[in-house]
Every structure is written in C-alpha cells, then in structure tokens.
Amino acid sequence: MGYPHKSHPRETPVLSKHFGNPEARKLETWKSLGGYKALQQALTMDPVAIQNVVKESGLRGRGGAGFPTGLKWSFMKLNDGKPHYLACNADESEPGTFKDREIMRWTPHALIEGCAIGAYAIGAETAYIYVRGEFTEPIARLEEALKEARAAGIIGNNAMGSGKKIDVWVHRGAGAYICGEETALMNSLEGKRGNPRIKPPFPAVSGLFGQPTTINNVETLTAVPHILNNGAEWYKAMCLSSPKSTGSKLFSVCGNVAKPGNYEVVMGFSFKEFLYDLCGGPLPGRKFKALIPGGSSVPVITIDEAESVKMDYEGFLEVGTMLGSGGVIIFDDAQSMPRQLARLSRFYAHESCAQCTQCREGTAWMTKILERIVAGQGTFEDLDTIFDLAENMTGKTICVLSDSCAAPVTSGINKFRGEFEALIKGKRSSTVAMGAGV
C-alpha cells in the first residue's frame, strides 16, 4: 500500500498526525512521541474515573452508531465476579471506509494503548482486535507492535508494573461484511458462523462466551489516550457546530473527486469547504452530483444538500442522512445513479447472512428489479415494488443489513427519479454491464 497525502493545512491531525511516518510504528519512537503515557496514568486511576473522563469529553462511537463511549463503558458492572471482554471492531467492511486501516498501518501502538485503557476501564483483562481478513498489512503491523509491547511489559500479567493483567490479541476475520455487526463479530470470534444474534440480551450482559462484553471501533479507542493526556475539556473544545458532536473525525473520501484519501477535521466543519478545498473538488470538466457521506449504508444526498451541511452527527441528520462511518462516496454528473444503486444493492444481497426472510428475499429482489431497470426493461410498477420491498426490509430483521440496502436505494430514487423514469421510458440506457467498475 502507498503513503497517505500530506496533511492539508485546514485539517486537525490528532489521530492521523503520524500517518506516513514508518518510524512511528516502532515502540521506542512511539514512546518518545508520548505513547503509553495515558495507559500509565490510567492504571493509577479508578476505572469509574476513566469512564467519567470519557463521558465528559463527549466522545461518541466512530464506527457508525455514534453511541456515547463513556456511557457504553458504564453499562459494564464492575467487580461482578465474571470475566469481562473488550472487542475492538477492526472489520471495516463498510464500502467507502478505509480510515481504521490507516490507524492500524501507521500507528498500531496507538490502538493497542486505547484497547488496554478501554479494557481496564470496563474491568476486562482481555481485549480482542477483530481485523478484517483481507487487511494483511495492518494485521502484520499490529502483530509486530503487540510483540514489542509484550516484550516491554506494557501489556501482559503485570501491565506497566501495575500488578494488573491486560492482554490484547489480534483475531483475523474471514472477510464477511456482516462480521462488522457486533453480535456477528462475537460469534465469529467464538469460532461460529458470523451470524447476528437477537438482542436482548445485549453484549454488556451476555456477550463473548456469554460474558459481559463491550465492542468499540478502532477510531473510538484510538481517541481515548489523547483524551486522558489532554483532558475532557480539550476534546470538547474541538467542536464547530453542535455541542453533542465533539472531537476530531477521520473521513475517508473516494469516488469521483480530485483528491481522494483520509482527512481529519474537527466536528462541525463545513462540508462544502471540505469537498472543494481539502478534497480538491470534482475532476476536470465534471460536476459533483450526489454523495453518500457515511459509508454505503446511509441515505444518498444531492450536492446542493451536501453544501449546506456541517460535518457532525446532527448536521448530516438535518438533511436526512447520517455521519455513519465517515466514508464519503462521491458521484459526479457522468454517473448513472440507477446503475450505481443497483451495484450497491447487489453487494448487500451477496453479503446477507440469509437468516431473515425480509433481508434474504428483499435484497435479492431489489437487486433483480434495479438491474432490470438499468437494462432498459423496467416498468413504473417496479418503482412502487421497490418501495414496498424497502418498507418490509426496514426495522424488521435481526440486524440492519437490509435497512442498509433499502436506505440508499429509496433515497436515491426519491432524489434522482428522473433518471429511473428515463430508463423505463427507453430514453436513456445504461450500456455498461453490471459488475463493471465505476
């Protein structure tokens, strides 16, 4: 894999400050940069005090749901006599998202430190980092860093000489999208088929191996050492719009854009300035048309809507979409939206675990209908059928995979209906075969 772009002057590099520096992967260098000071401090604190600092900072889960991290940790009942577990979700299978990969590639010790602090804060002695199977380089970097950390006594039976046991292990997944869902991830960690579980019970009550478990995203855990080092007020001060959205956030940008890559900005940053200044705007001779701002499973927005957005949880909700994972997928005016949405639908149909009828049948039928429309063989009734299918796919299954298929498709039809109707009327055709690249 290549090196990242040089940080833009308007970025706020906190987690990405050392991206591109191979020396930062080494323990001695990492310690000289301030690494593991937060863990050393945390091991002298009461776990509840750590939870409170994280609560006060306003840190919310960066994997997609945006749930307050400190509150999530407080659900774990300390000193209950049961083994507790921390599971770090490093599956990052959401299309358009590749920020966690870069954290693991360039700053693996930062993630290990975050995992160790998180584990201690919830009363766990063991943390698992569940990494997507295709991430061969990130896995190698993590394994090297863990070997160094164990040899130095940073983790293990006497973590940093504190007398406390904290172990961190890497678990390689097999590359299924659904294993990014927290209960499917736990099943996979246990050696079972990666199918989502019915909730309740929630993981804080019965998670890994039937014991209390917390699942956090890579970016979330990597932010924790910075919060302990600099304080909750420092983190809260990084906010340009809603006080409910604090800190910096990594956004992965891909699609039809001049400068794709990862960018770290403060929550509430102007999306218009982000797209045209940091990301360089559209390709020569093209115009932006539509975006999916939070990974492929959130609703599509038009470029006019995007230009009014403040980049935080609340800002994206105001225009009917979500911040999600921060994976920004951009479509320009040369793209056929029906074709792009058919491709997304096919992905979800392929990745459905098939436990729920609404998902198994719904994603498959939605794909067939969309591909029929793209081929110029659709009818107006097909559009109504898609909305009926979407209604039955939303909020009626064990996990949200079918919701994730329905949201971009229905929002895309609502906002670009003219393109679908033109194909149905035979006035336009998509001559590129399905499954071909963008």
Solvent accessible surface area in square Angstrom, and as a share of the most:
residue,aa,sasa,rsa
1,M,129,0.58
2,G,51,0.49
3,Y,151,0.57
4,P,45,0.28
5,H,74,0.33
6,K,190,0.80
7,S,55,0.36
8,H,41,0.18
9,P,126,0.79
10,R,99,0.36
11,E,16,0.07
12,T,43,0.25
13,P,50,0.32
14,V,23,0.13
15,L,11,0.06
16,S,18,0.11
17,K,136,0.58
18,H,35,0.16
19,F,31,0.13
20,G,21,0.20
21,N,52,0.27
22,P,54,0.34
23,E,83,0.37
24,A,0,0.00
25,R,36,0.13
26,K,104,0.44
27,L,12,0.06
28,E,127,0.57
29,T,34,0.20
30,W,23,0.08
31,K,87,0.37
32,S,90,0.58
33,L,82,0.41
34,G,22,0.21
35,G,9,0.09
36,Y,2,0.01
37,K,128,0.54
38,A,0,0.00
39,L,0,0.00
40,Q,101,0.45
41,Q,78,0.35
42,A,0,0.00
43,L,9,0.05
44,T,114,0.66
45,M,40,0.18
46,D,85,0.44
47,P,27,0.17
48,V,69,0.40
49,A,38,0.29
50,I,0,0.00
51,Q,8,0.03
52,N,60,0.31
53,V,35,0.20
54,V,0,0.00
55,K,86,0.36
56,E,105,0.47
57,S,0,0.00
58,G,25,0.24
59,L,2,0.01
60,R,47,0.17
61,G,16,0.16
62,R,3,0.01
63,G,41,0.40
64,G,29,0.27
65,A,100,0.77
66,G,4,0.04
67,F,82,0.34
68,P,55,0.35
69,T,1,0.01
70,G,0,0.00
71,L,71,0.36
72,K,54,0.23
73,W,0,0.00
74,S,41,0.27
75,F,106,0.44
76,M,4,0.02
77,K,151,0.64
78,L,43,0.21
79,N,154,0.79
80,D,45,0.23
81,G,81,0.78
82,K,110,0.47
83,P,72,0.46
84,H,8,0.04
85,Y,34,0.13
86,L,0,0.00
87,A,0,0.00
88,C,0,0.00
89,N,25,0.13
90,A,0,0.00
91,D,1,0.00
92,E,16,0.07
93,S,15,0.10
94,E,30,0.13
95,P,35,0.22
96,G,17,0.17
97,T,11,0.06
98,F,39,0.16
99,K,1,0.01
100,D,3,0.01
101,R,58,0.21
102,E,7,0.03
103,I,0,0.00
104,M,0,0.00
105,R,8,0.03
106,W,2,0.01
107,T,3,0.02
108,P,1,0.00
109,H,0,0.00
110,A,5,0.04
111,L,0,0.00
112,I,0,0.00
113,E,4,0.02
114,G,0,0.00
115,C,0,0.00
116,A,0,0.00
117,I,0,0.00
118,G,0,0.00
119,A,0,0.00
120,Y,26,0.10
121,A,0,0.00
122,I,0,0.00
123,G,40,0.39
124,A,4,0.03
125,E,93,0.42
126,T,26,0.15
127,A,0,0.00
128,Y,46,0.17
129,I,0,0.00
130,Y,0,0.00
131,V,0,0.00
132,R,64,0.23
133,G,9,0.09
134,E,98,0.44
135,F,15,0.06
136,T,79,0.46
137,E,38,0.17
138,P,0,0.00
139,I,18,0.09
140,A,46,0.36
141,R,62,0.23
142,L,0,0.00
143,E,80,0.36
144,E,95,0.42
145,A,2,0.01
146,L,0,0.00
147,K,149,0.63
148,E,63,0.28
149,A,0,0.00
150,R,77,0.28
151,A,93,0.72
152,A,55,0.42
153,G,31,0.29
154,I,6,0.03
155,I,4,0.02
156,G,15,0.14
157,N,116,0.59
158,N,82,0.42
159,A,0,0.00
160,M,52,0.23
161,G,60,0.58
162,S,40,0.26
163,G,60,0.57
164,K,72,0.31
165,K,83,0.35
166,I,2,0.01
167,D,19,0.10
168,V,0,0.00
169,W,113,0.40
170,V,27,0.15
171,H,59,0.26
172,R,131,0.48
173,G,7,0.07
174,A,104,0.80
175,G,27,0.26
176,A,39,0.30
177,Y,27,0.10
178,I,13,0.07
179,C,7,0.04
180,G,27,0.26
181,E,36,0.16
182,E,41,0.18
183,T,2,0.01
184,A,0,0.00
185,L,0,0.00
186,M,1,0.01
187,N,18,0.09
188,S,20,0.13
189,L,16,0.08
190,E,39,0.18
191,G,71,0.69
192,K,118,0.50
193,R,167,0.61
194,G,14,0.14
195,N,29,0.15
196,P,6,0.03
197,R,61,0.22
198,I,124,0.63
199,K,70,0.30
200,P,97,0.61
201,P,76,0.48
202,F,111,0.46
203,P,10,0.07
204,A,24,0.19
205,V,100,0.58
206,S,34,0.22
207,G,0,0.00
208,L,0,0.00
209,F,101,0.42
210,G,43,0.42
211,Q,48,0.21
212,P,6,0.04
213,T,2,0.01
214,T,4,0.02
215,I,8,0.04
216,N,7,0.03
217,N,20,0.10
218,V,0,0.00
219,E,0,0.00
220,T,0,0.00
221,L,0,0.00
222,T,2,0.01
223,A,4,0.03
224,V,0,0.00
225,P,9,0.05
226,H,48,0.21
227,I,0,0.00
228,L,11,0.05
229,N,73,0.37
230,N,77,0.39
231,G,27,0.26
232,A,11,0.08
233,E,123,0.55
234,W,82,0.29
235,Y,4,0.02
236,K,83,0.35
237,A,81,0.62
238,M,22,0.10
239,C,35,0.21
240,L,108,0.54
241,S,51,0.33
242,S,20,0.13
243,P,114,0.72
244,K,142,0.60
245,S,0,0.00
246,T,6,0.04
247,G,0,0.00
248,S,5,0.03
249,K,0,0.00
250,L,1,0.00
251,F,0,0.00
252,S,0,0.00
253,V,0,0.00
254,C,34,0.20
255,G,42,0.41
256,N,15,0.07
257,V,5,0.03
258,A,45,0.35
259,K,114,0.48
260,P,73,0.46
261,G,15,0.14
262,N,21,0.11
263,Y,5,0.02
264,E,0,0.00
265,V,0,0.00
266,V,19,0.11
267,M,1,0.00
268,G,2,0.02
269,F,17,0.07
270,S,23,0.15
271,F,0,0.00
272,K,97,0.41
273,E,74,0.33
274,F,0,0.00
275,L,0,0.00
276,Y,88,0.34
277,D,58,0.30
278,L,2,0.01
279,C,0,0.00
280,G,30,0.29
281,G,3,0.03
282,P,37,0.23
283,L,60,0.30
284,P,129,0.81
285,G,89,0.85
286,R,89,0.33
287,K,147,0.62
288,F,11,0.05
289,K,35,0.15
290,A,0,0.00
291,L,0,0.00
292,I,0,0.00
293,P,0,0.00
294,G,2,0.02
295,G,0,0.00
296,S,0,0.00
297,S,22,0.14
298,V,4,0.02
299,P,23,0.15
300,V,0,0.00
301,I,0,0.00
302,T,31,0.18
303,I,25,0.13
304,D,111,0.58
305,E,51,0.23
306,A,0,0.00
307,E,54,0.24
308,S,82,0.53
309,V,5,0.03
310,K,93,0.40
311,M,0,0.00
312,D,1,0.01
313,Y,15,0.06
314,E,41,0.18
315,G,7,0.07
316,F,0,0.00
317,L,109,0.54
318,E,150,0.67
319,V,31,0.18
320,G,50,0.48
321,T,1,0.01
322,M,90,0.40
323,L,3,0.01
324,G,8,0.07
325,S,9,0.06
326,G,0,0.00
327,G,0,0.00
328,V,0,0.00
329,I,22,0.11
330,I,1,0.00
331,F,12,0.05
332,D,0,0.00
333,D,73,0.38
334,A,62,0.48
335,Q,21,0.09
336,S,23,0.15
337,M,0,0.00
338,P,1,0.01
339,R,15,0.05
340,Q,7,0.03
341,L,0,0.00
342,A,0,0.00
343,R,71,0.26
344,L,24,0.12
345,S,0,0.00
346,R,120,0.44
347,F,57,0.24
348,Y,1,0.00
349,A,30,0.23
350,H,147,0.66
351,E,33,0.15
352,S,20,0.13
353,C,22,0.13
354,A,43,0.34
355,Q,76,0.34
356,C,21,0.13
357,T,76,0.44
358,Q,65,0.29
359,C,11,0.06
360,R,96,0.35
361,E,72,0.32
362,G,4,0.04
363,T,0,0.00
364,A,36,0.28
365,W,119,0.42
366,M,0,0.00
367,T,6,0.03
368,K,113,0.48
369,I,6,0.03
370,L,1,0.00
371,E,35,0.16
372,R,94,0.34
373,I,0,0.00
374,V,4,0.02
375,A,64,0.50
376,G,34,0.33
377,Q,130,0.58
378,G,9,0.09
379,T,64,0.37
380,F,86,0.36
381,E,118,0.53
382,D,11,0.06
383,L,0,0.00
384,D,85,0.44
385,T,56,0.33
386,I,0,0.00
387,F,63,0.26
388,D,91,0.47
389,L,36,0.18
390,A,7,0.06
391,E,114,0.51
392,N,80,0.41
393,M,1,0.00
394,T,67,0.39
395,G,67,0.65
396,K,97,0.41
397,T,31,0.18
398,I,57,0.29
399,C,19,0.11
400,V,100,0.58
401,L,6,0.03
402,S,0,0.00
403,D,27,0.14
404,S,10,0.06
405,C,1,0.01
406,A,4,0.03
407,A,26,0.20
408,P,1,0.00
409,V,1,0.00
410,T,25,0.14
411,S,14,0.09
412,G,0,0.00
413,I,0,0.00
414,N,98,0.50
415,K,65,0.28
416,F,25,0.10
417,R,89,0.33
418,G,51,0.49
419,E,24,0.11
420,F,0,0.00
421,E,46,0.21
422,A,18,0.14
423,L,7,0.03
424,I,23,0.12
425,K,113,0.48
426,G,60,0.58
427,K,152,0.65
428,R,120,0.44
429,S,78,0.50
430,S,22,0.14
431,T,126,0.73
432,V,74,0.43
433,A,76,0.59
434,M,55,0.25
435,G,61,0.59
436,A,38,0.29
437,G,56,0.54
438,V,111,0.64
